[in-house]
Amino acid sequence: MPAAADMTAEYALPHRIFRGLRADLHIHSVLSPCAEREMTPGNIVSMAMLLELDLIAVTDHQSCGNCAAVMAISEAMSGPLVIPGMEVESAEEIHLLCLFPDLESVCACEAEIRASMPFLPNRVDIFGEQWVMDENDEKVSEESRMLLLPSSFTCDQIAALAISLGGVCIPAHLDREANSMLVSLGTVPPDFPTGVIELSQRAEPVSFFRKHPELCKYQYLVNSDAHSLETMAAHALKDTAADICQRSPKPEKPTVQQVIQALQVIKP
């Protein structure tokens, strides 16, 4: 992936093993109360296959409860590689994209994050339902605690936790006004342990980095942050003809571990 300082380059995923692969590493399922009911594991995988995505990540708010179902369904359907993850909200109310090499590590992260959150019951009438699904795309339970609450852990503590479990921690949607590290802290602290930042699909990377040249040392992802199938599709269809040309011939699909390792080695 080109550094952000190269303003003539279109955005792409970091590290050469992703070159030519299509990815969306920030997708919410029906476990997130703000997601549409259509965002079941089966529908997410089916839409990803229609869009010819090679890599996706399931990143619900403060929870990984549907990661296993999405991974199982995608494997059964010979669908995209699924990276287990979470979108974690810190004590500073900053959103962080945490991605992991396996279910065991993401579940360990979830346990720590949940222990650090206040326990309040979900108000379905206000916030929406929070469904846990199985590999048959059936609802098996409903999360009763409110997931749209911050952890008491700081950004640094969440990053340290993710890294200790073999994962990565990426500041999410820096171009947005809400829950962005850039808005809350004014910048990405130089000692924050990441070489990668995320922009939302609404961002114009060239304009963003012209406005924030101090962030040009980072490589970057642009993900959908999809809460609906329509948003998944709109993001994927923004690919340019140049991107399509770059994807031919198709490289070999990496493993989840290779994806995480590739993100880990990128330094600012």
Secondary structure, 3 states (H helix, E strand, C coil): CCCCCCCCCCCCCCCHHHCCCCEEEEECCCCCCCCCCCCCHHHHHHHHHHCCCCEEEEEEECECCCHHHHHHHHHHCCCCEEEEEEEEECCCCCEEEEECCCHHHHHHHHHHHHHCCCCCECCHHHHCCCEEECCCCCEEEECCECCCCCCCCCHHHHHHHHHHCCCEEEECCCCCCCCCHHHHHCCCCCCCCCCEEEEECCCCHHHHHHHCHHHCCCEEEEECCECCHHHHHHHHCCCCHHHHHHCCCCCCCCCHHHHHHHHHHCCC
